[in-house]
């Protein structure tokens, strides 16, 4: 959010009305309607502190993502202020969250010294810049996915800022990480049940109805990119399971079959789907796909390890089965824990409330969040190099490695 964005707002009243969710008919966006999730009902949420983190939330756009993660309902949160560039959206957001204070931009909100943490549900190309702005003003920060979009130098700038501000929590709200299956996979992998991962798959398939316009976006950012610039729902099915990186990639893209309709967008992209084959840090392989063709909506994945695999449920050989049974008998919980009263799991596989709760808990306990800066980059950066590979007909590209 900068002066040019405010100028855009001032000169685009008509566009603001067309884009604003306040004036549009409500439409359920795929993923938001997926609220089924498993929770361990034998356990009860117990507070360990009565401290409230003073939070600001920015972004109430087409997806209205700012209030989707239940931060405004969390018992350990005091919602100080909300913000959106469009006044009608900002007013609607404040009303829904029952929040009295508003700011016209993130740039104004970060000046509020009473705010400790900010969640940025802003346009994807600005995620890294906005996270950096928040941390430079001493705020803990969470952003929607991806960690950055399009500018690979944003990855380095964001990492440098996190290194400089190690006392602050940076979190990326990757919904796949709190899917029931991936949640279980991560726990079982850490317990050594699978052994090393030989092969994994991640799929983000987001079909749009033929003849209907695609989802709106600030300054049309959704139209000016490529599939693999939004890879984290897929790459989480390796990185989010193992907390290990992807090393290199060979990727192919699929354009429209009708060559006359293959019109390059602002970055020269013609691909509607991209499929990458990645080498992992363990020496295994991962197939990751981002696809906008017709079919079912998917944020899905599966893994196959030395002793067992997981595709909705666990299945292993004798060694894997024994390790699984011993882990469960030893108290390993692979079903999600209960959330605080009033906090709903929400959409995208019941992940929204868990990501919001995890962010607040990480601040209160001084620990890493579920998706920290290294995991965030390891989920996002591979997509950037996957697209470069696709533009070079599948040439293998090395992926940078990151550490704090």
C-alpha positions, -999 to +999 in steps of 0.1 A: +000+000+000+016+032-011+007+066-025+001+053-060-024+029-046-042+057-028-041+077-060-056+047-078-084+046-052-091+083-057-094+081-094-113+048-096-146+053-078-164+033-104-140+005-103-142+005-065-179+000-067-175-028-092-149-046-072-162-041-037-177-072-020-201-049-002-219-041-035-215-075-052-238-104-048-223-129-024-206-158-041-191-188-023-154-191-034-141-226-037-122-237-006-141-215+018-170-240+017-148-269+028-153-267+066-153-304+074-125-313+098-117-338+126-111-326+161-101-346+191-133-342+212-118-360+242-097-329+248-107-294+259-089-262+251-072-248+282-059-212+284-024-208+298-025-170+301-051-143+301-029-119+282-045-104+250-023-097+220-033-063+205-039-070+168-046-051+136-061-067+105-057-054+070-077-065+039-114-071+032-112-077-006-129-101-029-122-131-006-128-111+026-098-130+040-090-105+067-117-118+091-116-154+079-090-166+104-111-159+135-085-135+151-113-111+160-130-140+180-099-153+198-100-149+236-063-140+236-068-112+211-078-075+215-087-063+180-074-027+180-081-017+144-090-028+109-081-014+075-088-015+038-080+009+010-117+010-001-138+030+024-169+008+020-150-024+025-132-009+056-166+001+071-181-033+064-151-050+079-153-028+111-190-036+114-185-073+111-156-074+135-173-050+159-142-029+158-144+009+164-110+020+151-102+020+114-072+031+092-072+040+055-041+020+048-015-003+063+010+025+062-011+044+087-019+014+109+018+005+115+022+039+131-001+029+159+022+019+188-006+002+207-008-026+180+016-056+186+007-078+156-008-074+122-024-099+098-021-088+062-048-102+039-037-079+011-029-084-026-004-113-031+023-092-049+025-070-018+028-097+009+065-095+013+066-057+012+038-055+038+054-081+061+086-061+060+068-028+067+051-044+098+084-058+112+103-026+106+077-010+129+082-036+156+051-057+148+046-095+147+031-103+113+012-129+094+003-128+058-019-148+035-002-169+009+021-169-010+051-153+009+058-132-022+046-132-058+067-125-089+097-107-076+123-132-064+143-104-047+114-101-023+124-135-009+158-122+000+145-089+014+119-107+035+145-132+049+169-104+057+142-086+076+133-117+096+170-122+104+172-087+116+141-090+138+144-125+153+123-115+183+093-110+161+070-138+148+066-140+110+039-165+099+024-174+065-011-187+066-009-218+044-042-236+047-030-270+036-009-273+068-040-277+089-058-301+066-066-332+085-043-354+064-013-331+063-016-324+100-013-362+106+015-366+081+037-340+098+032-356+132+039-391+119+070-380+098+085-363+129+080-395+148+100-415+122+070-436+111+075-431+073+112-431+072+125-409+044+099-397+018+106-414-015+078-397-034+052-370-027+025-352-046+007-319-041-022-306-061-038-272-062-066-273-088-089-243-090-114-245-118-135-215-129-169-219-145-167-215-183-181-182-195-178-165-161-151-139-152-123-150-130-120-138-095-114-101-092-082-088-077-065-055-068-050-041-100-058-075-116-029-092-100-045-126-105-044-121-143-007-110-144+012-140-133+014-178-139+001-209-121+033-217-102+036-183-087+008-195-063+022-229-054+020-232-016-013-252-014+006-279-033+042-276-021+030-278+015+024-315+009+062-320+011+077-289+028+049-287+054+052-324+062+090-327+065+101-290+070+128-298+044+134-280+011+130-288-026+164-287-044+157-285-081+128-287-106+119-296-142+085-282-151+061-282-181+032-259-188+000-264-207-014-235-227-049-233-243-051-259-270-065-233-295-033-215-306-053-185-317-064-179-281-029-181-266-025-144-257+005-138-234-004-118-203+016-089-188+045-112-179+045-132-211+028-162-197+004-184-217+002-214-194-031-223-177-016-252-158+020-261-147+033-294-134+067-296-118+089-326-109+111-316-079+141-333-063+138-332-025+164-327+002+161-364+011+168-375-024+132-383-032+109-368-059+078-346-056+052-339-083+035-306-077+007-292-099-011-259-101-040-262-125-070-240-135-087-264-159-121-280-153-127-308-127-130-309-090-115-283-067-084-297-050-060-287-023-047-322-019-016-344-016-001-377-006+033-392+004+051-425+001+080-433+024+104-461+031+081-478+055+047-463+049+026-437+031-004-415+036-033-409+012-062-398+034-052-427+058-019-444+068-008-476+051+026-492+057+047-524+056+054-544+088+080-520+100+059-489+092+028-504+108+047-513+140+062-478+141+027-463+136+012-484+164+040-476+188+037-439+181+000-439+187+003-460+218+030-436+230+005-408+229+012-392+195-018-371+186-026-370+148-060-355+151-063-317+156-066-303+190-097-282+201-098-245+194-106-218+219-143-212+226-158-190+199-131-198+173-144-217+144-121-240+123-135-223+092-129-231+055-101-247+035-104-280+053-111-264+087-077-246+087-086-209+091-092-209+129-061-231+135-038-208+116-051-177+135-048-195+168-013-208+160-001-172+152-014-159+185+000-189+204+034-185+188+035-148+199+024-157+235+048-186+239+078-171+219+079-201+196+080-207+158+046-206+141+034-236+120+048-219+088+078-198+097+099-178+072+120-207+061+090-230+054+072-201+038+101-195+013+106-232+008+070-235-002+069-203-024+103-200-041+102-234-059+072-222-079+091-192-092+118-215-106+093-240-118+078-214-141+113-204-153+118-241-161+084-243-180+094-213-200+126-232-210+107-264-220+114-282-188+151-273-183+162-283-148+165-253-125+183-252-092+163-237-063+180-214-037+183-228-002+175-207+029+184-206+066+182-182+095 
